[in-house]
Amino acid sequence: MPNYICSTCGTQYVETRQPPESCLICTDERQYVKKSGQRWTTASELRQSHHTTIKLEEPGLISIGIEPQFGIGQRAFFLRTPHGNVLWDCIPLLDGALVEMLNAMGGLAAIAISHPHYYSNVVEWSREFGNIPVYLHAADRQWVMRPDDCIHFWQGETRPLLEGLTLIRCGGHFAGGSVLHWGAGAEGRGVLLSGDIIQVVADRKSVSFMYSYPNHIPLGPAAIQQIVNAVEPFPYDRIYGAFWDMVIERNGKTAVKSSAERYLQAISH
């Protein structure tokens, strides 16, 4: 039986003979079902119509996406460290060429994901690289559509992943919404891989924060302050967002603070 993948959000489900009636991720108020209705695909069908693409972001960091765009359109990151390699966030396509390339660079030691919209087909990724652990925040446990023993639910506000890498729970977009801090990134100035928990926006000088991006549902002041407080103890200068070319190259920490102040001022009126 196939593991069906939602064509709108890219989430993979447990094996079923027929596609699920609906995608629980997309019927949540943070997502949507397209006007054309619920559509499903499978991993094998996706490999026939799409391919992965990569981009070197900086030494030790490669971004991975899908062409043509599929689902939400996020990118994943392959992060190399002397202590092992990590996949941050996930995409619903894993092809042979990509597996060969990543294995040639040392494979993967772990996977961590920012929030449920990017859980994707993470179980397939784990199995392909030797049943490696997948770290998801326990507050988002209910949104796992394909449970598996590879999934490890972490709790609390921070969790060391590998040496020099720390998961930080920010909340906001989802209760367990998290970012990844890479201390050695940006030539030692520090990097945040932020998904869309802290969303790098079009000017690439500021960020925003939303409960729902497609449906334009904002967050309240307490949620914004929680996000800012969560990342404040960590040194970082560069921020990589969820989508291609959405990068704040310098002064990322200042951008988060000033963007939060701007946001709070806007909603106060």
C-alpha positions in Angstrom: 0.0 0.0 0.0 1.3 3.5 -0.8 2.1 6.3 1.5 0.0 9.1 0.0 1.5 12.6 -0.1 -0.8 15.7 0.0 -0.1 17.7 -3.1 -0.8 21.0 -1.4 1.4 20.7 1.7 3.7 17.8 0.9 2.8 15.8 4.0 3.2 12.0 3.7 0.7 9.7 5.5 0.7 6.1 6.8 0.1 3.3 4.2 -3.5 3.1 3.0 -5.2 1.3 0.1 -7.0 4.5 -0.9 -6.0 8.1 -0.3 -7.3 9.7 2.9 -10.5 11.7 2.6 -8.7 14.9 3.6 -5.4 16.2 4.7 -5.5 17.1 8.4 -2.6 19.6 7.9 -4.4 21.4 5.2 -7.9 21.5 6.9 -6.3 23.3 9.9 -6.9 27.0 9.8 -3.2 27.7 9.2 -3.3 25.9 5.8 -5.9 25.6 3.1 -7.4 23.2 0.6 -7.2 24.4 -3.0 -10.3 25.4 -4.9 -9.7 22.3 -7.1 -10.1 20.1 -4.0 -7.9 17.6 -2.2 -5.2 16.0 -4.4 -2.7 13.3 -3.6 0.4 11.8 -5.1 3.1 9.3 -4.1 6.8 9.3 -3.8 7.3 7.3 -7.0 5.0 9.6 -9.0 6.8 12.6 -7.6 10.1 11.3 -8.8 8.8 11.0 -12.3 7.6 14.6 -12.5 10.1 16.5 -10.3 13.7 16.6 -9.4 15.8 17.9 -6.5 18.0 20.9 -6.9 20.8 22.2 -4.6 22.7 25.4 -3.8 25.8 26.0 -1.8 25.0 28.7 0.7 28.3 28.8 2.5 31.0 26.4 3.6 29.3 23.5 5.3 25.7 24.5 4.3 23.8 23.3 1.2 20.1 24.0 0.6 17.9 21.5 -1.2 14.7 22.1 -3.0 12.3 20.7 -5.6 11.8 21.7 -9.2 9.2 22.5 -10.5 7.9 23.8 -7.2 5.8 21.4 -5.2 3.6 21.8 -2.1 4.6 24.7 0.1 7.9 25.1 -1.8 10.2 25.2 1.2 13.9 24.2 1.1 15.7 21.8 3.4 19.3 22.3 4.5 22.2 19.8 4.6 24.5 21.0 7.4 28.0 19.5 7.7 29.9 19.6 10.9 33.0 17.8 12.2 30.7 15.9 14.6 28.2 14.6 11.9 25.8 16.0 9.3 22.3 17.1 9.9 19.2 17.6 7.7 17.3 20.7 8.8 13.6 20.7 7.7 12.6 18.3 4.9 11.2 18.2 1.4 8.9 15.5 0.1 11.2 14.2 -2.7 14.3 12.0 -2.2 15.9 10.8 -5.4 18.9 8.5 -6.0 21.2 11.3 -7.2 20.6 13.3 -4.1 21.2 10.2 -1.8 24.5 9.5 -3.7 25.7 13.0 -3.3 24.9 13.3 0.4 26.4 9.9 1.2 29.6 11.0 -0.6 29.8 13.9 1.9 29.4 11.7 4.9 25.6 10.9 5.0 23.4 12.1 7.8 23.6 11.6 11.5 20.2 13.2 12.4 17.2 15.1 11.1 15.4 18.0 12.9 12.4 19.9 11.7 11.0 23.3 12.6 7.3 22.6 12.5 4.6 20.3 11.1 4.2 22.0 7.7 7.7 20.6 6.9 7.4 17.1 8.4 7.0 16.0 4.8 8.2 12.4 4.1 10.8 12.5 6.9 10.4 8.8 7.7 11.7 7.9 4.2 14.7 10.1 4.7 15.5 8.5 8.0 15.3 5.0 6.6 17.3 5.9 3.5 20.2 7.0 5.7 20.1 4.1 8.2 17.1 4.8 10.4 18.7 7.9 11.8 16.9 9.8 14.6 14.3 12.5 13.7 13.9 15.3 16.3 10.5 16.9 16.6 9.2 19.0 19.4 6.7 17.1 21.6 4.2 20.0 21.6 3.5 19.2 18.0 3.1 15.5 18.4 -0.5 15.5 17.2 0.5 16.6 13.7 2.6 13.6 12.9 0.8 11.8 10.1 3.2 8.9 9.7 4.4 7.8 13.1 7.6 5.8 13.3 10.2 4.6 15.8 12.8 6.9 14.2 10.9 9.9 15.6 12.2 11.3 18.9 10.0 14.0 20.6 12.1 16.5 22.6 10.7 18.7 25.3 11.6 21.9 26.9 13.0 25.1 25.5 16.3 24.0 24.0 18.0 20.8 23.0 21.7 20.2 22.0 21.6 18.3 18.7 25.3 17.8 17.9 28.2 19.8 19.2 27.8 23.4 18.1 24.1 22.9 17.1 21.1 23.7 19.3 17.4 23.4 18.8 15.4 26.3 20.2 11.7 26.2 20.8 10.2 29.6 19.8 6.5 28.7 19.5 4.4 31.1 17.6 3.4 29.6 14.3 3.0 26.2 16.1 3.4 25.5 19.8 6.6 23.5 19.2 7.9 25.8 16.4 11.7 25.7 16.5 14.8 27.1 14.9 18.3 25.7 14.7 21.3 27.6 16.0 24.7 26.9 14.3 27.4 28.6 16.2 30.2 28.1 13.7 28.2 29.4 10.7 28.8 32.8 9.0 32.5 32.6 9.6 32.0 32.0 13.3 29.5 34.9 13.8 26.6 32.4 14.2 23.6 31.4 12.0 19.9 30.8 12.6 18.1 28.3 10.4 14.7 29.7 11.0 12.2 27.9 8.8 9.2 30.2 8.8 9.0 30.4 12.6 11.0 33.6 12.0 10.2 34.3 8.4 12.8 36.2 6.3 10.8 38.5 4.2 11.2 40.0 0.7 13.5 42.9 1.6 16.0 40.4 3.1 16.6 43.0 5.9 13.8 42.1 8.2 11.6 39.2 9.4 8.0 38.6 10.3 6.0 36.2 12.4 2.5 34.8 11.7 0.1 32.2 13.0 -0.9 31.6 9.4 1.0 32.9 6.4 -1.4 32.0 3.6 -4.5 33.0 5.6 -2.9 36.1 7.1 -3.6 35.4 10.8 -1.3 37.4 13.0 0.3 36.5 16.3 -0.3 38.4 19.5 2.2 40.4 21.6 3.0 37.5 24.0 3.9 35.1 21.2 6.1 37.7 19.5 7.9 38.4 22.8 8.4 34.7 23.4 10.1 34.2 20.0 12.4 37.2 20.6 13.3 36.0 24.1 13.9 32.4 22.9 16.7 33.4 20.5 18.2 36.3 22.5 20.8 34.3 24.4 22.3 32.9 21.2 24.9 34.8 19.1 24.0 34.9 15.4 24.6 37.3 12.5 23.0 35.5 9.6 19.5 34.0 9.1 18.4 31.5 6.5 14.7 31.4 5.9 12.5 28.7 4.5 12.5 29.7 0.9 15.1 30.2 -1.9 17.3 33.3 -1.5 15.5 34.4 1.7 18.7 35.2 3.6 19.7 38.0 5.9 23.5 38.1 5.4 24.5 40.5 8.3 23.0 41.9 11.4 20.3 39.2 11.7 20.0 39.6 15.5 19.3 43.3 15.2 16.8 42.5 12.4 14.8 40.2 14.6 14.6 42.7 17.4 13.7 45.7 15.2 11.2 43.6 13.2 9.5 42.5 16.4 9.3 46.1 17.6 7.8 47.2 14.3 5.3 44.3 14.4 4.2 45.1 17.9 3.7 48.8 17.1 1.6 47.9 14.0 -0.8 45.6 15.9 -1.0 48.0 18.8 -3.1 50.4 16.6 
